[in-house]
Amino acid sequence: MKIHLVALFQRLDQIKTGLTLAFASSILSVSAQFTGKLVYEKDNKDSKLIMTYFQNGTKGRVEAYTLSPGKENTITNRQDTILFDFAAGHEIHLSNHAGRSLAIVTKYTLVIMDEVLSKQTQVTTVQVLGQETINKYACTHYLLNHTMGGRSSNQKDIWITRDIKGIPAVYVMGAYLYFTPGYAQFTKLTEAGGNGVVVRTHDRTSGATMDLLSADFSTPSSSLLAIPGKYTIVDNSNRSVPSR
């Protein structure tokens, strides 16, 4: 009986240790999440593209618009606002067209793209090019190379910092380009150590560069990350990609 009791207490200690580690891991995961607002800018020849990312917990939001020079920097083009529900794996496009306000719910667009292109030969590699200081942030420089059908389709330099508290669930990667969870190129980047806040991206094909302008750690309001009441929800999240 004494031997059985000793074994029982040892097993209880193992369970306690496991629960402690699991709890610590969950706390680390929550604390590692980014909370706040990141503002990015891409300078064009005659305009500026401003992209803003908000996150609080499992909710996110992206806004993008173009500023043209002139009186009070006129907004000439505004992208539909995109909301993200990371728990559900959905993005929601807030569309205003022909007098209708629609909240169109889908799976992540880039994940759908992966599914569409799944039968094509694709290879993504990530090189770590070293440590650099960009806009006063200590960054790691990565080179992401993506080939499709044996041809290079994308080469992007990415500078990521851990100086900023938290890791966003979405990376702003260029003009109207957002890496979302589950996207193959995003997974490759994080597996190579690219976990942090994107400070700069440079597309080697187009020559376009986007920089982080500011980071704000104020908690976004819940209403900012929710579907406004006036929008009609159109749920396309269960639509599958047609087989070919």
C-alpha positions in Angstrom: 0.0 0.0 0.0 2.9 2.4 0.9 4.4 1.8 -2.6 1.1 2.5 -4.3 0.7 5.8 -2.3 4.2 6.9 -3.3 3.4 6.3 -6.9 0.1 8.1 -6.6 1.8 11.2 -5.1 4.4 11.1 -7.8 1.7 11.0 -10.5 -0.2 13.9 -8.8 3.1 15.9 -8.8 3.4 15.2 -12.6 -0.1 16.3 -13.2 0.4 19.5 -11.2 3.6 20.3 -13.1 1.9 19.7 -16.4 -1.0 22.0 -15.5 1.4 24.7 -14.2 3.3 24.5 -17.5 0.1 24.6 -19.6 -1.1 27.6 -17.6 2.2 29.4 -18.0 2.1 28.7 -21.7 -1.4 30.1 -22.0 -0.4 33.2 -20.1 2.6 33.7 -22.4 0.4 33.3 -25.5 -2.0 35.9 -24.3 0.8 38.3 -23.2 2.5 37.9 -26.6 -0.5 39.2 -28.5 -0.3 42.8 -29.8 -2.9 45.2 -28.5 -3.2 48.7 -30.1 -2.7 50.3 -33.4 0.0 50.2 -36.1 0.2 52.8 -38.8 2.1 52.2 -42.1 2.9 54.5 -45.0 3.9 53.9 -48.6 5.1 56.9 -50.6 4.0 57.0 -54.2 5.2 59.5 -56.8 2.2 61.8 -56.3 0.4 60.3 -53.3 0.7 58.4 -50.0 -0.9 55.2 -49.1 -1.8 55.0 -45.4 -2.7 51.7 -43.8 -3.7 51.2 -40.2 -4.0 47.9 -38.3 -5.9 47.6 -35.0 -6.0 44.6 -32.7 -7.5 43.6 -29.3 -7.5 39.9 -28.4 -9.1 37.8 -31.2 -10.4 40.8 -33.1 -8.6 43.0 -35.7 -9.3 45.7 -38.2 -7.5 47.2 -41.3 -8.2 50.6 -42.9 -6.4 51.9 -46.0 -6.7 55.1 -47.9 -4.7 57.2 -50.4 -3.7 60.8 -49.6 -3.1 63.1 -52.6 -1.2 66.4 -52.3 -3.4 69.4 -52.2 -5.5 71.3 -49.7 -5.6 69.3 -46.4 -4.3 66.1 -48.1 -7.4 65.0 -50.0 -8.4 61.3 -49.6 -8.8 60.1 -53.1 -9.2 56.3 -52.6 -10.5 54.4 -49.6 -10.4 50.6 -49.4 -13.3 48.8 -47.8 -12.6 48.3 -44.1 -11.7 44.7 -43.2 -12.5 43.2 -39.8 -10.8 40.0 -38.6 -12.3 37.3 -36.3 -9.2 35.2 -35.4 -11.1 32.8 -33.3 -13.4 31.9 -36.2 -10.7 32.3 -38.9 -12.8 34.8 -40.8 -12.4 38.2 -42.4 -15.3 40.6 -42.8 -15.4 43.1 -45.6 -17.5 46.2 -44.9 -18.8 47.1 -48.3 -20.9 50.1 -49.3 -22.2 49.8 -52.9 -25.3 50.9 -54.7 -26.8 52.1 -51.5 -26.3 48.8 -49.6 -24.2 48.3 -46.6 -23.0 44.7 -46.5 -20.7 42.8 -44.1 -19.4 40.0 -46.2 -17.9 37.2 -44.1 -15.4 34.8 -45.8 -12.4 32.7 -44.9 -9.1 34.6 -45.0 -8.6 35.7 -48.6 -4.9 34.5 -48.8 -5.8 31.1 -47.4 -8.5 30.8 -50.1 -5.8 31.7 -52.6 -3.6 28.9 -51.3 -6.4 26.5 -51.8 -7.0 27.7 -55.4 -3.4 27.3 -56.3 -2.8 24.1 -54.3 -2.3 22.0 -57.5 0.5 24.2 -58.8 4.1 23.7 -57.8 4.9 26.4 -55.3 8.1 26.8 -53.2 8.6 29.4 -50.5 11.9 30.0 -48.8 13.0 32.5 -46.2 16.6 33.7 -45.7 17.8 35.5 -42.5 20.1 38.3 -43.8 21.1 39.6 -40.4 20.5 42.4 -37.9 19.9 46.0 -38.9 18.5 49.2 -37.4 15.5 50.5 -39.3 13.7 53.7 -38.1 15.4 53.4 -34.7 14.1 49.8 -34.2 16.5 46.8 -33.9 15.3 44.5 -36.7 16.0 41.1 -38.2 16.2 41.3 -42.0 14.5 38.5 -43.9 14.2 37.7 -47.6 11.1 35.9 -48.6 11.3 34.2 -52.0 8.2 32.6 -53.6 8.3 30.6 -56.8 5.4 29.2 -58.7 5.8 26.7 -61.6 9.6 27.1 -61.3 9.5 30.8 -61.8 10.1 33.4 -59.1 6.9 35.3 -58.6 7.8 37.3 -55.6 10.9 38.5 -53.7 10.3 40.6 -50.6 12.7 42.1 -48.0 11.1 42.2 -44.6 12.4 43.8 -41.4 10.8 42.7 -38.2 11.4 44.0 -34.7 10.8 42.7 -31.2 11.3 46.1 -29.7 7.6 46.7 -29.9 5.5 44.8 -27.3 3.4 42.0 -28.7 3.0 40.1 -31.9 0.2 41.0 -34.3 -2.1 38.3 -35.7 -1.9 40.0 -39.1 1.2 41.4 -40.8 0.9 44.4 -43.0 3.2 43.4 -45.9 2.7 46.1 -48.5 0.0 48.0 -50.5 -3.3 46.3 -49.6 -1.4 43.1 -48.7 -2.1 41.5 -45.3 -0.5 38.1 -44.2 -3.2 36.3 -42.2 -3.0 33.1 -40.0 -2.8 29.9 -42.1 -1.3 31.5 -45.2 1.6 29.4 -46.3 4.1 32.3 -46.8 3.2 33.7 -43.4 3.8 30.3 -41.8 7.2 30.0 -43.5 8.2 33.5 -42.3 7.3 32.8 -38.7 9.0 29.4 -38.7 12.2 31.2 -39.8 11.9 33.3 -36.7 9.9 36.2 -38.1 7.8 36.8 -35.0 7.3 40.5 -34.1 6.2 43.7 -35.7 6.9 44.5 -39.3 8.9 47.7 -39.5 9.6 47.8 -43.3 8.9 45.8 -46.4 10.5 46.2 -49.8 9.2 44.5 -52.9 12.2 43.7 -55.2 9.9 43.4 -58.3 8.0 46.7 -58.0 10.6 48.6 -55.9 7.8 49.6 -53.5 8.7 50.2 -49.9 6.3 50.5 -46.9 7.4 51.8 -43.5 5.9 51.7 -40.0 5.0 55.2 -39.0 3.8 54.7 -35.5 2.8 52.2 -32.8 0.1 53.0 -30.3 -0.7 50.7 -27.4 -4.0 52.1 -26.4 -6.7 49.4 -26.4 -9.1 49.8 -29.4 -12.7 50.1 -28.5 -14.9 47.0 -29.0 -17.2 49.0 -31.3 -14.3 49.7 -33.7 -13.7 45.9 -34.1 -17.4 44.9 -34.4 -19.7 44.9 -37.4 -21.7 48.1 -37.3 -25.5 47.7 -36.7 -26.5 49.2 -40.1 -24.7 46.4 -42.1 -26.4 43.3 -43.4 -24.3 40.2 -42.8 -23.7 38.0 -45.8 -22.0 34.8 -44.6 -19.9 33.2 -47.3 -17.5 31.5 -44.8 -18.6 28.0 -45.6 -18.1 28.3 -49.4 -15.6 25.8 -50.7 -13.1 26.3 -53.5 -14.4 24.6 -56.7 -12.4 21.5 -57.6 -10.6 21.5 -61.0 
